[in-house]
Amino acid sequence: MSNATFHVYEDSAGQYRWRLVHRNGNIIADSGEGYASKQKAKQGLRSVQDNAADADVVEEKPPEQ
């Protein structure tokens, strides 16, 4: 069993979004934008699944002032 599940839902503006929810209820990630169709939202989450599994972690420093 996975520790997290992708949820696809329609927001109050009629846009479709996805979020990745840990089994404890915490939201781990979200689409950050609305999609015009449920199909496009699912394509967006599949892109995350396919492209981020082995993504490197880069630590960025704050800009110098």
PyMOL Python script that loads the backbone (N, CA, C, O; Angstrom):
from pymol import cmd

cmd.read_pdbstr("""\
ATOM      1  N   MET A   1       0.835  -1.190   0.000  1.00  0.00           N
ATOM      2  CA  MET A   1       0.000   0.000   0.000  1.00  0.00           C
ATOM      3  C   MET A   1       0.874   1.246   0.000  1.00  0.00           C
ATOM      4  O   MET A   1       1.854   1.328   0.740  1.00  0.00           O
ATOM      5  N   SER A   2       0.517   2.199  -0.823  1.00  0.00           N
ATOM      6  CA  SER A   2       1.269   3.438  -0.925  1.00  0.00           C
ATOM      7  C   SER A   2       0.984   4.334   0.279  1.00  0.00           C
ATOM      8  O   SER A   2      -0.087   4.268   0.882  1.00  0.00           O
ATOM      9  N   ASN A   3       1.956   5.165   0.611  1.00  0.00           N
ATOM     10  CA  ASN A   3       1.766   6.132   1.687  1.00  0.00           C
ATOM     11  C   ASN A   3       1.021   7.368   1.223  1.00  0.00           C
ATOM     12  O   ASN A   3       0.620   8.193   2.045  1.00  0.00           O
ATOM     13  N   ALA A   4       0.826   7.510  -0.090  1.00  0.00           N
ATOM     14  CA  ALA A   4       0.172   8.706  -0.624  1.00  0.00           C
ATOM     15  C   ALA A   4      -0.723   8.336  -1.802  1.00  0.00           C
ATOM     16  O   ALA A   4      -0.536   7.307  -2.452  1.00  0.00           O
ATOM     17  N   THR A   5      -1.699   9.205  -2.058  1.00  0.00           N
ATOM     18  CA  THR A   5      -2.657   8.994  -3.126  1.00  0.00           C
ATOM     19  C   THR A   5      -2.880  10.300  -3.871  1.00  0.00           C
ATOM     20  O   THR A   5      -2.978  11.362  -3.256  1.00  0.00           O
ATOM     21  N   PHE A   6      -2.959  10.226  -5.193  1.00  0.00           N
ATOM     22  CA  PHE A   6      -3.320  11.389  -5.988  1.00  0.00           C
ATOM     23  C   PHE A   6      -4.831  11.541  -5.975  1.00  0.00           C
ATOM     24  O   PHE A   6      -5.559  10.566  -6.163  1.00  0.00           O
ATOM     25  N   HIS A   7      -5.301  12.752  -5.755  1.00  0.00           N
ATOM     26  CA  HIS A   7      -6.725  13.077  -5.799  1.00  0.00           C
ATOM     27  C   HIS A   7      -6.936  14.066  -6.936  1.00  0.00           C
ATOM     28  O   HIS A   7      -6.203  15.049  -7.044  1.00  0.00           O
ATOM     29  N   VAL A   8      -7.927  13.818  -7.784  1.00  0.00           N
ATOM     30  CA  VAL A   8      -8.320  14.749  -8.844  1.00  0.00           C
ATOM     31  C   VAL A   8      -9.696  15.275  -8.474  1.00  0.00           C
ATOM     32  O   VAL A   8     -10.594  14.500  -8.144  1.00  0.00           O
ATOM     33  N   TYR A   9      -9.865  16.594  -8.529  1.00  0.00           N
ATOM     34  CA  TYR A   9     -11.131  17.179  -8.094  1.00  0.00           C
ATOM     35  C   TYR A   9     -11.435  18.440  -8.899  1.00  0.00           C
ATOM     36  O   TYR A   9     -10.555  19.017  -9.536  1.00  0.00           O
ATOM     37  N   GLU A  10     -12.701  18.852  -8.855  1.00  0.00           N
ATOM     38  CA  GLU A  10     -13.134  20.085  -9.494  1.00  0.00           C
ATOM     39  C   GLU A  10     -13.232  21.175  -8.430  1.00  0.00           C
ATOM     40  O   GLU A  10     -13.877  20.991  -7.398  1.00  0.00           O
ATOM     41  N   ASP A  11     -12.587  22.307  -8.690  1.00  0.00           N
ATOM     42  CA  ASP A  11     -12.619  23.400  -7.715  1.00  0.00           C
ATOM     43  C   ASP A  11     -13.870  24.259  -7.887  1.00  0.00           C
ATOM     44  O   ASP A  11     -14.695  23.993  -8.761  1.00  0.00           O
ATOM     45  N   SER A  12     -14.006  25.275  -7.062  1.00  0.00           N
ATOM     46  CA  SER A  12     -15.211  26.109  -7.076  1.00  0.00           C
ATOM     47  C   SER A  12     -15.364  26.934  -8.357  1.00  0.00           C
ATOM     48  O   SER A  12     -16.454  27.425  -8.650  1.00  0.00           O
ATOM     49  N   ALA A  13     -14.278  27.085  -9.119  1.00  0.00           N
ATOM     50  CA  ALA A  13     -14.325  27.830 -10.379  1.00  0.00           C
ATOM     51  C   ALA A  13     -14.580  26.918 -11.578  1.00  0.00           C
ATOM     52  O   ALA A  13     -14.580  27.377 -12.720  1.00  0.00           O
ATOM     53  N   GLY A  14     -14.799  25.623 -11.319  1.00  0.00           N
ATOM     54  CA  GLY A  14     -15.054  24.680 -12.399  1.00  0.00           C
ATOM     55  C   GLY A  14     -13.796  24.165 -13.076  1.00  0.00           C
ATOM     56  O   GLY A  14     -13.874  23.528 -14.127  1.00  0.00           O
ATOM     57  N   GLN A  15     -12.640  24.434 -12.486  1.00  0.00           N
ATOM     58  CA  GLN A  15     -11.361  23.934 -12.995  1.00  0.00           C
ATOM     59  C   GLN A  15     -11.026  22.624 -12.294  1.00  0.00           C
ATOM     60  O   GLN A  15     -11.452  22.387 -11.164  1.00  0.00           O
ATOM     61  N   TYR A  16     -10.253  21.772 -12.979  1.00  0.00           N
ATOM     62  CA  TYR A  16      -9.830  20.507 -12.380  1.00  0.00           C
ATOM     63  C   TYR A  16      -8.408  20.649 -11.860  1.00  0.00           C
ATOM     64  O   TYR A  16      -7.553  21.274 -12.488  1.00  0.00           O
ATOM     65  N   ARG A  17      -8.183  20.061 -10.713  1.00  0.00           N
ATOM     66  CA  ARG A  17      -6.878  20.116 -10.052  1.00  0.00           C
ATOM     67  C   ARG A  17      -6.524  18.741  -9.511  1.00  0.00           C
ATOM     68  O   ARG A  17      -7.383  17.868  -9.391  1.00  0.00           O
ATOM     69  N   TRP A  18      -5.243  18.559  -9.183  1.00  0.00           N
ATOM     70  CA  TRP A  18      -4.834  17.339  -8.504  1.00  0.00           C
ATOM     71  C   TRP A  18      -4.052  17.714  -7.255  1.00  0.00           C
ATOM     72  O   TRP A  18      -3.468  18.793  -7.159  1.00  0.00           O
ATOM     73  N   ARG A  19      -4.058  16.803  -6.316  1.00  0.00           N
ATOM     74  CA  ARG A  19      -3.206  16.956  -5.133  1.00  0.00           C
ATOM     75  C   ARG A  19      -2.750  15.574  -4.709  1.00  0.00           C
ATOM     76  O   ARG A  19      -3.450  14.582  -4.912  1.00  0.00           O
ATOM     77  N   LEU A  20      -1.573  15.525  -4.121  1.00  0.00           N
ATOM     78  CA  LEU A  20      -0.996  14.292  -3.605  1.00  0.00           C
ATOM     79  C   LEU A  20      -1.154  14.332  -2.092  1.00  0.00           C
ATOM     80  O   LEU A  20      -0.598  15.204  -1.423  1.00  0.00           O
ATOM     81  N   VAL A  21      -1.917  13.381  -1.557  1.00  0.00           N
ATOM     82  CA  VAL A  21      -2.273  13.392  -0.141  1.00  0.00           C
ATOM     83  C   VAL A  21      -1.642  12.186   0.557  1.00  0.00           C
ATOM     84  O   VAL A  21      -1.843  11.044   0.144  1.00  0.00           O
ATOM     85  N   HIS A  22      -0.881  12.452   1.614  1.00  0.00           N
ATOM     86  CA  HIS A  22      -0.299  11.390   2.438  1.00  0.00           C
ATOM     87  C   HIS A  22      -1.421  10.688   3.178  1.00  0.00           C
ATOM     88  O   HIS A  22      -2.479  11.277   3.402  1.00  0.00           O
ATOM     89  N   ARG A  23      -1.207   9.456   3.555  1.00  0.00           N
ATOM     90  CA  ARG A  23      -2.281   8.716   4.233  1.00  0.00           C
ATOM     91  C   ARG A  23      -2.672   9.331   5.578  1.00  0.00           C
ATOM     92  O   ARG A  23      -3.733   9.019   6.120  1.00  0.00           O
ATOM     93  N   ASN A  24      -1.810  10.211   6.118  1.00  0.00           N
ATOM     94  CA  ASN A  24      -2.171  10.899   7.359  1.00  0.00           C
ATOM     95  C   ASN A  24      -3.029  12.139   7.105  1.00  0.00           C
ATOM     96  O   ASN A  24      -3.405  12.839   8.045  1.00  0.00           O
ATOM     97  N   GLY A  25      -3.343  12.415   5.817  1.00  0.00           N
ATOM     98  CA  GLY A  25      -4.194  13.536   5.463  1.00  0.00           C
ATOM     99  C   GLY A  25      -3.464  14.789   5.028  1.00  0.00           C
ATOM    100  O   GLY A  25      -4.089  15.712   4.506  1.00  0.00           O
ATOM    101  N   ASN A  26      -2.155  14.846   5.229  1.00  0.00           N
ATOM    102  CA  ASN A  26      -1.392  16.024   4.817  1.00  0.00           C
ATOM    103  C   ASN A  26      -1.243  16.073   3.304  1.00  0.00           C
ATOM    104  O   ASN A  26      -1.006  15.050   2.663  1.00  0.00           O
ATOM    105  N   ILE A  27      -1.381  17.263   2.739  1.00  0.00           N
ATOM    106  CA  ILE A  27      -1.162  17.455   1.309  1.00  0.00           C
ATOM    107  C   ILE A  27       0.334  17.613   1.074  1.00  0.00           C
ATOM    108  O   ILE A  27       0.969  18.511   1.627  1.00  0.00           O
ATOM    109  N   ILE A  28       0.885  16.736   0.253  1.00  0.00           N
ATOM    110  CA  ILE A  28       2.317  16.732  -0.037  1.00  0.00           C
ATOM    111  C   ILE A  28       2.629  17.657  -1.208  1.00  0.00           C
ATOM    112  O   ILE A  28       3.632  18.371  -1.193  1.00  0.00           O
ATOM    113  N   ALA A  29       1.769  17.642  -2.220  1.00  0.00           N
ATOM    114  CA  ALA A  29       1.964  18.469  -3.420  1.00  0.00           C
ATOM    115  C   ALA A  29       0.614  18.726  -4.056  1.00  0.00           C
ATOM    116  O   ALA A  29      -0.357  18.011  -3.811  1.00  0.00           O
ATOM    117  N   ASP A  30       0.572  19.780  -4.890  1.00  0.00           N
ATOM    118  CA  ASP A  30      -0.660  20.029  -5.639  1.00  0.00           C
ATOM    119  C   ASP A  30      -0.320  20.593  -7.011  1.00  0.00           C
ATOM    120  O   ASP A  30       0.823  20.955  -7.290  1.00  0.00           O
ATOM    121  N   SER A  31      -1.340  20.658  -7.860  1.00  0.00           N
ATOM    122  CA  SER A  31      -1.129  21.073  -9.244  1.00  0.00           C
ATOM    123  C   SER A  31      -0.707  22.535  -9.359  1.00  0.00           C
ATOM    124  O   SER A  31      -0.017  22.899 -10.312  1.00  0.00           O
ATOM    125  N   GLY A  32      -1.101  23.363  -8.425  1.00  0.00           N
ATOM    126  CA  GLY A  32      -0.734  24.768  -8.482  1.00  0.00           C
ATOM    127  C   GLY A  32      -1.493  25.564  -9.526  1.00  0.00           C
ATOM    128  O   GLY A  32      -1.387  26.789  -9.570  1.00  0.00           O
ATOM    129  N   GLU A  33      -2.244  24.892 -10.354  1.00  0.00           N
ATOM    130  CA  GLU A  33      -3.040  25.558 -11.375  1.00  0.00           C
ATOM    131  C   GLU A  33      -4.258  24.715 -11.681  1.00  0.00           C
ATOM    132  O   GLU A  33      -4.269  23.511 -11.426  1.00  0.00           O
ATOM    133  N   GLY A  34      -5.283  25.344 -12.225  1.00  0.00           N
ATOM    134  CA  GLY A  34      -6.471  24.617 -12.636  1.00  0.00           C
ATOM    135  C   GLY A  34      -6.355  24.207 -14.088  1.00  0.00           C
ATOM    136  O   GLY A  34      -5.703  24.880 -14.886  1.00  0.00           O
ATOM    137  N   TYR A  35      -6.987  23.107 -14.424  1.00  0.00           N
ATOM    138  CA  TYR A  35      -7.019  22.600 -15.793  1.00  0.00           C
ATOM    139  C   TYR A  35      -8.461  22.663 -16.292  1.00  0.00           C
ATOM    140  O   TYR A  35      -9.402  22.527 -15.511  1.00  0.00           O
ATOM    141  N   ALA A  36      -8.625  22.868 -17.590  1.00  0.00           N
ATOM    142  CA  ALA A  36      -9.961  22.980 -18.169  1.00  0.00           C
ATOM    143  C   ALA A  36     -10.713  21.658 -18.174  1.00  0.00           C
ATOM    144  O   ALA A  36     -11.943  21.652 -18.206  1.00  0.00           O
ATOM    145  N   SER A  37      -9.999  20.536 -18.142  1.00  0.00           N
ATOM    146  CA  SER A  37     -10.665  19.235 -18.169  1.00  0.00           C
ATOM    147  C   SER A  37     -10.010  18.280 -17.169  1.00  0.00           C
ATOM    148  O   SER A  37      -8.850  18.443 -16.790  1.00  0.00           O
ATOM    149  N   LYS A  38     -10.773  17.304 -16.767  1.00  0.00           N
ATOM    150  CA  LYS A  38     -10.248  16.277 -15.862  1.00  0.00           C
ATOM    151  C   LYS A  38      -9.107  15.520 -16.540  1.00  0.00           C
ATOM    152  O   LYS A  38      -8.126  15.161 -15.889  1.00  0.00           O
ATOM    153  N   GLN A  39      -9.234  15.278 -17.845  1.00  0.00           N
ATOM    154  CA  GLN A  39      -8.200  14.577 -18.600  1.00  0.00           C
ATOM    155  C   GLN A  39      -6.869  15.325 -18.528  1.00  0.00           C
ATOM    156  O   GLN A  39      -5.822  14.704 -18.344  1.00  0.00           O
ATOM    157  N   LYS A  40      -6.901  16.650 -18.672  1.00  0.00           N
ATOM    158  CA  LYS A  40      -5.671  17.451 -18.606  1.00  0.00           C
ATOM    159  C   LYS A  40      -5.069  17.424 -17.200  1.00  0.00           C
ATOM    160  O   LYS A  40      -3.847  17.394 -17.052  1.00  0.00           O
ATOM    161  N   ALA A  41      -5.907  17.433 -16.180  1.00  0.00           N
ATOM    162  CA  ALA A  41      -5.404  17.333 -14.806  1.00  0.00           C
ATOM    163  C   ALA A  41      -4.709  15.988 -14.595  1.00  0.00           C
ATOM    164  O   ALA A  41      -3.653  15.922 -13.967  1.00  0.00           O
ATOM    165  N   LYS A  42      -5.301  14.926 -15.118  1.00  0.00           N
ATOM    166  CA  LYS A  42      -4.680  13.606 -14.995  1.00  0.00           C
ATOM    167  C   LYS A  42      -3.367  13.529 -15.769  1.00  0.00           C
ATOM    168  O   LYS A  42      -2.421  12.879 -15.324  1.00  0.00           O
ATOM    169  N   GLN A  43      -3.305  14.188 -16.919  1.00  0.00           N
ATOM    170  CA  GLN A  43      -2.046  14.237 -17.668  1.00  0.00           C
ATOM    171  C   GLN A  43      -0.977  14.961 -16.863  1.00  0.00           C
ATOM    172  O   GLN A  43       0.186  14.557 -16.862  1.00  0.00           O
ATOM    173  N   GLY A  44      -1.370  16.036 -16.178  1.00  0.00           N
ATOM    174  CA  GLY A  44      -0.423  16.765 -15.342  1.00  0.00           C
ATOM    175  C   GLY A  44       0.117  15.923 -14.207  1.00  0.00           C
ATOM    176  O   GLY A  44       1.318  15.947 -13.937  1.00  0.00           O
ATOM    177  N   LEU A  45      -0.751  15.177 -13.533  1.00  0.00           N
ATOM    178  CA  LEU A  45      -0.254  14.352 -12.426  1.00  0.00           C
ATOM    179  C   LEU A  45       0.582  13.194 -12.942  1.00  0.00           C
ATOM    180  O   LEU A  45       1.537  12.787 -12.281  1.00  0.00           O
ATOM    181  N   ARG A  46       0.241  12.649 -14.121  1.00  0.00           N
ATOM    182  CA  ARG A  46       1.072  11.581 -14.695  1.00  0.00           C
ATOM    183  C   ARG A  46       2.457  12.096 -15.059  1.00  0.00           C
ATOM    184  O   ARG A  46       3.444  11.368 -14.954  1.00  0.00           O
ATOM    185  N   SER A  47       2.530  13.346 -15.485  1.00  0.00           N
ATOM    186  CA  SER A  47       3.820  13.941 -15.785  1.00  0.00           C
ATOM    187  C   SER A  47       4.694  14.005 -14.538  1.00  0.00           C
ATOM    188  O   SER A  47       5.894  13.735 -14.596  1.00  0.00           O
ATOM    189  N   VAL A  48       4.087  14.364 -13.416  1.00  0.00           N
ATOM    190  CA  VAL A  48       4.831  14.382 -12.149  1.00  0.00           C
ATOM    191  C   VAL A  48       5.283  12.968 -11.796  1.00  0.00           C
ATOM    192  O   VAL A  48       6.437  12.761 -11.421  1.00  0.00           O
ATOM    193  N   GLN A  49       4.387  12.003 -11.915  1.00  0.00           N
ATOM    194  CA  GLN A  49       4.739  10.614 -11.624  1.00  0.00           C
ATOM    195  C   GLN A  49       5.912  10.154 -12.489  1.00  0.00           C
ATOM    196  O   GLN A  49       6.856   9.540 -11.990  1.00  0.00           O
ATOM    197  N   ASP A  50       5.847  10.452 -13.776  1.00  0.00           N
ATOM    198  CA  ASP A  50       6.852   9.967 -14.722  1.00  0.00           C
ATOM    199  C   ASP A  50       8.183  10.696 -14.629  1.00  0.00           C
ATOM    200  O   ASP A  50       9.238  10.083 -14.794  1.00  0.00           O
ATOM    201  N   ASN A  51       8.143  12.002 -14.364  1.00  0.00           N
ATOM    202  CA  ASN A  51       9.357  12.810 -14.461  1.00  0.00           C
ATOM    203  C   ASN A  51      10.027  13.143 -13.146  1.00  0.00           C
ATOM    204  O   ASN A  51      11.180  13.575 -13.142  1.00  0.00           O
ATOM    205  N   ALA A  52       9.340  12.956 -12.027  1.00  0.00           N
ATOM    206  CA  ALA A  52       9.920  13.403 -10.759  1.00  0.00           C
ATOM    207  C   ALA A  52      10.409  12.274  -9.871  1.00  0.00           C
ATOM    208  O   ALA A  52      10.989  12.532  -8.816  1.00  0.00           O
ATOM    209  N   ALA A  53      10.192  11.041 -10.267  1.00  0.00           N
ATOM    210  CA  ALA A  53      10.576   9.915  -9.400  1.00  0.00           C
ATOM    211  C   ALA A  53      12.057   9.939  -9.041  1.00  0.00           C
ATOM    212  O   ALA A  53      12.423   9.628  -7.908  1.00  0.00           O
ATOM    213  N   ASP A  54      12.910  10.304  -9.993  1.00  0.00           N
ATOM    214  CA  ASP A  54      14.355  10.326  -9.752  1.00  0.00           C
ATOM    215  C   ASP A  54      14.928  11.735  -9.779  1.00  0.00           C
ATOM    216  O   ASP A  54      16.123  11.917 -10.015  1.00  0.00           O
ATOM    217  N   ALA A  55      14.083  12.731  -9.539  1.00  0.00           N
ATOM    218  CA  ALA A  55      14.533  14.120  -9.616  1.00  0.00           C
ATOM    219  C   ALA A  55      15.580  14.423  -8.549  1.00  0.00           C
ATOM    220  O   ALA A  55      15.487  13.959  -7.412  1.00  0.00           O
ATOM    221  N   ASP A  56      16.573  15.207  -8.940  1.00  0.00           N
ATOM    222  CA  ASP A  56      17.594  15.644  -7.997  1.00  0.00           C
ATOM    223  C   ASP A  56      17.009  16.700  -7.067  1.00  0.00           C
ATOM    224  O   ASP A  56      16.042  17.380  -7.410  1.00  0.00           O
ATOM    225  N   VAL A  57      17.601  16.823  -5.902  1.00  0.00           N
ATOM    226  CA  VAL A  57      17.241  17.866  -4.953  1.00  0.00           C
ATOM    227  C   VAL A  57      18.324  18.930  -5.003  1.00  0.00           C
ATOM    228  O   VAL A  57      19.505  18.634  -4.817  1.00  0.00           O
ATOM    229  N   VAL A  58      17.923  20.160  -5.254  1.00  0.00           N
ATOM    230  CA  VAL A  58      18.867  21.271  -5.317  1.00  0.00           C
ATOM    231  C   VAL A  58      18.527  22.240  -4.197  1.00  0.00           C
ATOM    232  O   VAL A  58      17.396  22.715  -4.093  1.00  0.00           O
ATOM    233  N   GLU A  59      19.519  22.528  -3.360  1.00  0.00           N
ATOM    234  CA  GLU A  59      19.313  23.489  -2.284  1.00  0.00           C
ATOM    235  C   GLU A  59      19.733  24.858  -2.781  1.00  0.00           C
ATOM    236  O   GLU A  59      20.879  25.059  -3.181  1.00  0.00           O
ATOM    237  N   GLU A  60      18.802  25.796  -2.754  1.00  0.00           N
ATOM    238  CA  GLU A  60      19.087  27.143  -3.237  1.00  0.00           C
ATOM    239  C   GLU A  60      19.318  28.070  -2.067  1.00  0.00           C
ATOM    240  O   GLU A  60      18.673  27.967  -1.023  1.00  0.00           O
ATOM    241  N   LYS A  61      20.250  28.974  -2.265  1.00  0.00           N
ATOM    242  CA  LYS A  61      20.529  29.990  -1.256  1.00  0.00           C
ATOM    243  C   LYS A  61      19.669  31.205  -1.547  1.00  0.00           C
ATOM    244  O   LYS A  61      19.375  31.493  -2.707  1.00  0.00           O
ATOM    245  N   PRO A  62      19.255  31.929  -0.496  1.00  0.00           N
ATOM    246  CA  PRO A  62      18.492  33.149  -0.748  1.00  0.00           C
ATOM    247  C   PRO A  62      19.356  34.156  -1.501  1.00  0.00           C
ATOM    248  O   PRO A  62      20.577  34.159  -1.345  1.00  0.00           O
ATOM    249  N   PRO A  63      18.742  35.002  -2.307  1.00  0.00           N
ATOM    250  CA  PRO A  63      19.527  36.010  -3.041  1.00  0.00           C
ATOM    251  C   PRO A  63      20.198  36.992  -2.089  1.00  0.00           C
ATOM    252  O   PRO A  63      19.640  37.373  -1.060  1.00  0.00           O
ATOM    253  N   GLU A  64      21.391  37.385  -2.456  1.00  0.00           N
ATOM    254  CA  GLU A  64      22.115  38.367  -1.631  1.00  0.00           C
ATOM    255  C   GLU A  64      21.514  39.745  -1.865  1.00  0.00           C
ATOM    256  O   GLU A  64      21.125  40.085  -2.982  1.00  0.00           O
ATOM    257  N   GLN A  65      21.446  40.525  -0.805  1.00  0.00           N
ATOM    258  CA  GLN A  65      20.875  41.867  -0.929  1.00  0.00           C
ATOM    259  C   GLN A  65      21.945  42.904  -0.783  1.00  0.00           C
ATOM    260  O   GLN A  65      21.661  44.099  -0.857  1.00  0.00           O
TER     261      GLN A  65
END
""", "prot")
cmd.dss("prot")
cmd.show_as("cartoon", "prot")
cmd.util.cbc("prot")
cmd.orient("prot")
